[in-house]
Amino acid sequence: MSFRYFIALRYLLSKKEAGFITVISLISIIGVMVGVAALIIVLSVFNGFNSIVTGILVNFDPHVRIQQNDRTRPGDETGLRQFLAEQTNIDGAGRFVSGKAMIVSKNQSKVVFIRGMDDAAIDRVSGLKQKIVLGTLDFGDSTKNDLVLGFSLADKLGVVTEDTVWMISPAGSEQALLGLGAPVIRAFRIAGMYESNNKEYDGSYGYMSLSSAQRLLQLEADVHGWELRLTSLGDAEAMKSSIISRFADRFEVQTWYDLHKDLYSVMKIERWTAFIILCLIVAVASFNLLGSMTMSVIEKTRDIGILKTMGATNADIIAIFRFEGALVGIVGIVAGSVLGLLVCWLQVQFHLFPLDPTVYIIPAIPIEIRATDFIAITAATMLLCYGAAIYPAYRAAALQPAEAIRWE
């Protein structure tokens, strides 16, 4: 062991003041430990909730959605078909039509979002069929006007499966207001109800066959775009970039992240805010370390002077105190990691913090531990502890040997 590290250990593990370790150094290590444990636990909880939300959304939504816009030119859809056929990482692709309409039941009326989907592609691009809780989902017969509603939306409308509702399309509203025609009204049978665990979808969306939506919105054979499911969720951004580079701005391309960007942005801000706030615990511990090491420099003035007279350089003195600060960080990180992982394991195994199953879709606070969190926590903690040792180290190096041992 280098004499630098040996002396740093002796200074840190001093037996003069408090048995095994000085009180202030102990407080510093405990502060670092608590901060690291809190960071691991809180970030793991954020990861758990993020994974649950992503699972709910991605299992229901497509990975990539391609929509026509005002710059889409005739023939672009043919080019898009050819482009998609050339890709090897697409598990499923289906056309869709979307819009708004008013749904009228015997008891209520409500403006809802409607989405027409190709029956042959529903299983490959959406998780709608897996979320059906009542009735069935079968859009194979294009002559039927079947409608699938979210469970909460059906409850608001007071309808059950096999009931009939009326859909009023905005497509004929202008002519109706001018007295030049009648609004487009179609009767639909409630074929099924789904529950996606997403309040926005369950309370505002209705699904029907592609042909039914085209007739309701008077689109003839036109579609609004394509939905894709990829072999890997991580390929979504690359697919988006490929489509944009091929077709420029003639299509609006959204990944699963873009479809819920506001939600993910809020979650990201909350995560970073929690990380910064909890880092303050480690920062307070590093200030304790700064005070402890500054007092250690004053106490060890004679020892520093003797070391210099024996040939120790300024670099040696600086290294001694920097290693002492790093050692506090290492001990705090190891102890905090063990404590944080223990709490996370207990939560996973025994649900220390349960949730009301009648309100939430999960029985307890979720936990997901990621290696990247350990890297970020370790880096931030070591930076704070190592930085706290800079001032005491240079102050110690600045001592003159003659002044340090004058009165000894």
Wavefront OBJ file of the C-alpha trace (Angstrom):
o trace
v 0.000 0.000 0.000
v 1.291 3.478 -0.884
v 2.241 5.605 2.100
v -0.284 8.198 0.878
v -3.181 5.775 1.260
v -1.813 4.397 4.516
v -1.664 7.848 6.120
v -5.095 8.791 4.760
v -6.577 5.692 6.390
v -4.872 6.480 9.678
v -6.246 10.037 9.610
v -9.767 8.841 8.802
v -9.784 5.997 11.314
v -8.416 8.063 14.151
v -8.771 6.492 17.618
v -8.212 9.665 19.587
v -11.640 11.205 19.559
v -14.366 8.567 19.274
v -13.334 4.958 19.570
v -13.189 3.743 16.001
v -13.891 6.807 13.899
v -14.191 10.526 14.505
v -17.712 11.773 15.131
v -17.800 14.215 12.235
v -16.410 11.676 9.773
v -19.037 9.212 10.969
v -21.772 11.795 10.418
v -20.419 12.438 6.929
v -20.461 8.741 6.047
v -23.982 8.325 7.456
v -25.157 11.335 5.438
v -23.684 9.908 2.246
v -25.193 6.491 3.028
v -28.674 7.912 3.607
v -28.468 10.036 0.446
v -27.341 7.128 -1.728
v -30.003 4.800 -0.284
v -32.727 7.426 -0.811
v -31.605 7.999 -4.410
v -31.642 4.279 -5.202
v -35.085 3.756 -3.658
v -36.744 6.827 -5.180
v -35.276 6.346 -8.668
v -36.257 2.659 -8.582
v -39.837 3.671 -7.731
v -39.849 6.155 -10.619
v -38.512 3.416 -12.901
v -41.259 1.068 -11.735
v -44.052 3.524 -12.443
v -42.470 4.493 -15.773
v -42.326 0.860 -16.882
v -45.945 0.250 -15.875
v -47.144 3.345 -17.745
v -45.061 2.449 -20.797
v -46.355 -1.116 -20.724
v -49.969 0.048 -20.584
v -49.541 2.548 -23.403
v -47.286 0.539 -25.695
v -49.342 -2.636 -25.353
v -52.364 -0.687 -26.584
v -50.861 1.812 -29.029
v -48.804 1.203 -32.171
v -45.052 1.709 -32.046
v -45.148 4.161 -34.960
v -48.054 6.133 -36.395
v -47.819 7.697 -39.865
v -50.436 10.308 -40.761
v -51.104 12.243 -43.916
v -50.984 16.034 -43.719
v -51.517 19.055 -45.949
v -48.225 18.392 -47.755
v -49.037 14.788 -48.674
v -49.053 14.444 -52.456
v -50.958 12.032 -54.689
v -48.912 8.886 -55.026
v -47.177 9.259 -51.671
v -49.300 6.482 -50.181
v -48.136 4.101 -52.901
v -44.538 5.041 -52.177
v -45.142 4.528 -48.460
v -46.607 1.072 -49.099
v -43.512 0.101 -51.069
v -41.185 1.510 -48.422
v -42.937 -0.410 -45.624
v -42.866 -3.618 -47.662
v -39.067 -3.305 -47.907
v -38.561 -3.092 -44.135
v -37.624 -6.277 -42.298
v -38.266 -5.076 -38.731
v -42.037 -4.531 -39.078
v -44.241 -7.124 -37.411
v -47.505 -5.565 -38.538
v -48.866 -2.600 -40.472
v -52.447 -1.434 -40.834
v -54.374 1.504 -42.248
v -56.578 3.675 -40.076
v -59.097 6.503 -40.198
v -59.627 8.874 -37.279
v -61.960 11.743 -36.469
v -64.593 13.068 -34.108
v -68.294 12.358 -33.993
v -71.198 12.741 -31.600
v -72.537 9.543 -30.115
v -76.158 9.612 -28.970
v -77.732 7.007 -26.718
v -81.152 6.922 -25.057
v -79.787 8.690 -22.006
v -76.789 10.772 -23.010
v -74.861 12.287 -25.882
v -71.142 12.873 -26.068
v -68.498 13.929 -28.568
v -65.963 11.119 -28.916
v -62.880 10.284 -30.922
v -63.497 7.501 -33.388
v -60.907 5.305 -34.998
v -61.542 3.008 -37.910
v -59.168 0.058 -38.127
v -58.448 -2.650 -40.658
v -59.745 -5.885 -39.152
v -56.961 -7.937 -40.722
v -54.300 -5.839 -38.976
v -55.837 -5.129 -35.540
v -54.007 -7.982 -33.815
v -50.663 -6.970 -35.326
v -50.742 -3.216 -34.651
v -52.896 -2.787 -31.540
v -53.651 -4.440 -28.235
v -57.364 -3.644 -28.505
v -58.509 -7.266 -28.788
v -56.598 -8.244 -25.665
v -58.348 -5.471 -23.696
v -61.931 -6.521 -24.509
v -63.810 -7.165 -21.247
v -67.377 -7.538 -22.590
v -68.645 -8.684 -25.952
v -66.418 -9.359 -28.948
v -64.298 -7.517 -31.457
v -64.873 -8.680 -35.022
v -64.821 -6.139 -37.832
v -64.562 -8.774 -40.542
v -68.055 -8.128 -41.918
v -67.783 -4.687 -43.546
v -71.564 -4.421 -43.921
v -72.092 -4.301 -40.154
v -71.823 -1.089 -38.189
v -70.242 -2.481 -35.038
v -68.765 -0.216 -32.402
v -66.423 -0.949 -29.493
v -66.386 1.553 -26.635
v -64.281 2.071 -23.583
v -65.874 0.671 -20.449
v -66.107 4.050 -18.683
v -67.501 5.739 -21.821
v -70.196 3.064 -22.134
v -71.039 3.583 -18.473
v -71.463 7.335 -19.003
v -73.725 6.710 -21.978
v -75.735 4.087 -20.109
v -75.321 1.403 -22.762
v -74.401 -2.277 -22.718
v -73.429 -4.741 -25.423
v -76.013 -5.263 -28.163
v -77.527 -1.815 -27.538
v -77.904 0.567 -30.464
v -76.493 4.091 -30.529
v -76.439 6.762 -33.205
v -73.331 8.460 -34.522
v -73.605 11.964 -35.965
v -70.713 12.797 -38.234
v -69.320 16.327 -38.714
v -68.872 15.489 -42.400
v -72.373 16.669 -43.327
v -72.780 19.391 -40.717
v -72.010 22.337 -43.011
v -74.637 21.348 -45.573
v -77.137 20.683 -42.802
v -76.586 24.133 -41.280
v -77.079 25.748 -44.676
v -80.208 23.723 -45.292
v -78.640 22.038 -48.310
v -78.618 18.529 -46.921
v -79.078 16.308 -43.927
v -76.356 15.459 -41.384
v -74.748 12.063 -41.679
v -76.305 9.808 -39.035
v -75.548 6.114 -38.695
v -76.842 3.512 -36.257
v -74.199 1.364 -34.568
v -74.449 -1.776 -32.481
v -72.344 -1.940 -29.323
v -70.370 -5.085 -30.096
v -67.973 -4.932 -27.174
v -66.290 -2.901 -24.466
v -62.607 -2.600 -23.676
v -60.638 -1.468 -20.645
v -57.126 -0.227 -21.403
v -56.364 1.201 -17.921
v -55.915 4.550 -19.664
v -58.650 7.004 -18.629
v -58.213 9.095 -21.768
v -58.897 6.150 -24.064
v -61.507 4.424 -21.924
v -63.557 7.606 -21.580
v -63.228 9.197 -25.019
v -62.485 6.660 -27.774
v -64.651 4.378 -29.871
v -63.363 1.842 -32.404
v -65.036 0.575 -35.542
v -64.133 -1.090 -38.825
v -62.210 0.894 -41.426
v -65.089 0.768 -43.922
v -67.640 1.920 -41.313
v -65.482 4.899 -40.382
v -64.977 5.799 -44.032
v -68.744 5.783 -44.618
v -69.417 7.782 -41.448
v -66.816 10.433 -42.271
v -67.615 10.319 -46.016
v -64.040 9.549 -47.002
v -64.854 6.995 -49.705
v -61.704 4.824 -49.921
v -59.305 7.345 -48.390
v -57.368 6.664 -45.198
v -55.605 8.993 -42.796
v -52.483 6.936 -42.289
v -50.736 3.765 -41.186
v -49.939 2.219 -37.815
v -46.887 0.004 -37.319
v -45.745 -2.546 -34.775
v -42.002 -3.268 -34.887
v -40.026 -6.314 -33.838
v -38.290 -4.161 -31.230
v -39.630 -1.104 -29.431
v -36.162 0.443 -29.595
v -36.369 0.624 -33.408
v -39.157 3.223 -33.310
v -36.912 6.297 -33.493
v -34.813 4.778 -36.285
v -37.965 3.958 -38.261
v -39.227 7.506 -37.763
v -35.929 8.929 -39.027
v -35.987 6.623 -42.062
v -39.509 7.681 -43.049
v -38.718 11.369 -42.603
v -35.521 11.081 -44.655
v -37.441 9.278 -47.420
v -40.584 11.443 -47.543
v -39.392 14.664 -45.853
v -42.373 16.478 -44.303
v -45.060 14.880 -46.486
v -46.127 12.648 -43.587
v -46.440 13.304 -39.873
v -44.598 10.502 -38.071
v -45.039 9.833 -34.351
v -43.418 7.165 -32.230
v -45.005 5.662 -29.110
v -43.085 8.279 -27.121
v -44.370 11.163 -29.257
v -47.976 10.002 -28.825
v -47.700 10.653 -25.075
v -44.854 13.160 -25.036
v -46.473 15.460 -22.472
v -46.888 12.632 -19.979
v -43.322 11.404 -20.423
v -41.970 14.972 -20.183
v -43.700 15.473 -16.827
v -42.379 12.129 -15.583
v -38.873 13.045 -16.719
v -39.017 16.416 -14.954
v -40.256 14.755 -11.761
v -37.438 12.205 -11.935
v -34.724 14.825 -12.390
v -36.230 17.010 -9.675
v -36.199 14.113 -7.217
v -32.618 13.271 -8.177
v -31.405 16.845 -7.628
v -33.270 17.275 -4.341
v -31.979 13.994 -2.927
v -28.453 14.871 -4.043
v -28.712 17.741 -1.559
v -28.565 15.136 1.226
v -25.191 14.023 -0.121
v -24.197 17.677 -0.549
v -24.906 18.357 3.145
v -22.802 15.329 4.052
v -20.001 16.650 1.841
v -20.112 19.985 3.705
v -19.718 18.042 6.937
v -16.763 16.299 5.335
v -15.304 19.664 4.316
v -15.522 20.897 7.911
v -14.151 17.646 9.292
v -11.132 17.639 6.993
v -10.441 21.348 7.517
v -10.315 20.753 11.264
v -8.167 17.693 10.619
v -5.670 19.870 8.748
v -5.477 22.212 11.740
v -5.104 19.292 14.147
v -2.503 17.553 12.006
v -0.386 20.649 11.323
v 2.598 19.148 13.175
v 2.250 15.824 11.345
v 2.088 17.587 7.963
v 5.215 19.570 8.803
v 7.070 16.393 9.795
v 5.996 14.636 6.605
v 7.328 17.532 4.539
v 10.643 17.565 6.372
v 10.926 13.840 5.639
v 10.562 14.495 1.919
v 6.799 14.424 1.241
v 5.898 16.754 -1.630
v 2.889 19.010 -1.956
v 1.411 16.446 -4.377
v 1.744 13.772 -1.678
v -0.085 15.903 0.907
v -2.857 16.757 -1.568
v -3.240 13.074 -2.500
v -3.525 12.066 1.173
v -6.480 14.349 1.873
v -8.159 13.729 -1.488
v -8.033 9.995 -0.865
v -9.543 10.576 2.570
v -12.504 12.366 0.940
v -12.805 9.642 -1.701
v -12.748 6.970 1.004
v -15.707 8.602 2.784
v -17.575 8.553 -0.539
v -16.729 4.908 -1.227
v -17.796 3.717 2.228
v -21.000 5.787 2.039
v -21.806 4.501 -1.469
v -21.295 0.840 -0.511
v -23.323 1.140 2.709
v -26.046 3.194 1.012
v -26.274 0.769 -1.918
v -26.688 -2.184 0.433
v -29.373 -0.337 2.403
v -31.198 0.852 -0.732
v -31.137 -2.574 -2.378
v -32.362 -4.182 0.832
v -35.370 -1.853 1.028
v -36.126 -2.423 -2.675
v -35.917 -6.206 -2.221
v -38.207 -6.098 0.804
v -40.729 -4.001 -1.161
v -40.708 -6.457 -4.063
v -40.999 -9.512 -1.833
v -43.256 -8.335 0.994
v -44.997 -5.161 -0.316
v -43.967 -2.917 2.567
v -45.878 -0.042 0.965
v -49.131 -1.475 -0.481
v -51.674 0.345 -2.653
v -55.450 0.110 -2.584
v -56.336 -2.408 -5.346
v -59.790 -0.873 -5.721
v -58.192 2.414 -6.778
v -54.923 1.380 -8.425
v -54.169 -1.309 -10.989
v -51.141 -2.525 -9.029
v -51.081 -3.996 -5.488
v -48.021 -2.094 -4.243
v -45.533 0.609 -5.152
v -43.528 -0.814 -8.088
v -39.746 -1.178 -8.043
v -37.357 -1.476 -10.985
v -33.606 -1.246 -10.390
v -31.389 -0.080 -13.261
v -27.609 -0.231 -13.557
v -27.516 3.246 -15.106
v -28.949 4.670 -11.882
v -26.072 3.172 -9.888
v -23.581 4.726 -12.283
v -25.203 8.171 -12.031
v -25.547 7.987 -8.230
v -21.966 6.796 -7.774
v -20.595 9.503 -10.074
v -22.560 12.297 -8.377
v -21.622 11.107 -4.874
v -17.930 10.677 -5.642
v -17.845 14.106 -7.318
v -19.325 15.780 -4.230
v -17.100 13.934 -1.739
v -13.959 14.339 -3.812
v -14.761 18.013 -4.371
v -15.209 18.548 -0.621
v -11.613 17.412 -0.080
v -10.037 19.897 -2.513
v -9.901 22.931 -0.212
v -8.508 21.068 2.856
v -5.981 19.268 0.643
v -4.562 22.473 -0.855
v -4.618 24.184 2.530
v -2.565 21.343 3.967
v -0.142 21.464 1.039
v 0.332 25.211 1.558
v 1.698 24.730 5.109
v 5.407 25.520 5.483
v 7.407 22.894 7.427
v 9.225 25.489 9.555
v 5.953 27.149 10.551
v 4.229 23.809 11.178
v 6.792 22.511 13.683
v 8.057 25.810 15.131
v 6.453 25.324 18.539
v 7.006 21.604 18.778
l 1 2 3 4 5 6 7 8 9 10 11 12 13 14 15 16 17 18 19 20 21 22 23 24 25 26 27 28 29 30 31 32 33 34 35 36 37 38 39 40 41 42 43 44 45 46 47 48 49 50 51 52 53 54 55 56 57 58 59 60 61 62 63 64 65 66 67 68 69 70 71 72 73 74 75 76 77 78 79 80 81 82 83 84 85 86 87 88 89 90 91 92 93 94 95 96 97 98 99 100 101 102 103 104 105 106 107 108 109 110 111 112 113 114 115 116 117 118 119 120 121 122 123 124 125 126 127 128 129 130 131 132 133 134 135 136 137 138 139 140 141 142 143 144 145 146 147 148 149 150 151 152 153 154 155 156 157 158 159 160 161 162 163 164 165 166 167 168 169 170 171 172 173 174 175 176 177 178 179 180 181 182 183 184 185 186 187 188 189 190 191 192 193 194 195 196 197 198 199 200 201 202 203 204 205 206 207 208 209 210 211 212 213 214 215 216 217 218 219 220 221 222 223 224 225 226 227 228 229 230 231 232 233 234 235 236 237 238 239 240 241 242 243 244 245 246 247 248 249 250 251 252 253 254 255 256 257 258 259 260 261 262 263 264 265 266 267 268 269 270 271 272 273 274 275 276 277 278 279 280 281 282 283 284 285 286 287 288 289 290 291 292 293 294 295 296 297 298 299 300 301 302 303 304 305 306 307 308 309 310 311 312 313 314 315 316 317 318 319 320 321 322 323 324 325 326 327 328 329 330 331 332 333 334 335 336 337 338 339 340 341 342 343 344 345 346 347 348 349 350 351 352 353 354 355 356 357 358 359 360 361 362 363 364 365 366 367 368 369 370 371 372 373 374 375 376 377 378 379 380 381 382 383 384 385 386 387 388 389 390 391 392 393 394 395 396 397 398 399 400 401 402 403 404 405 406 407 408
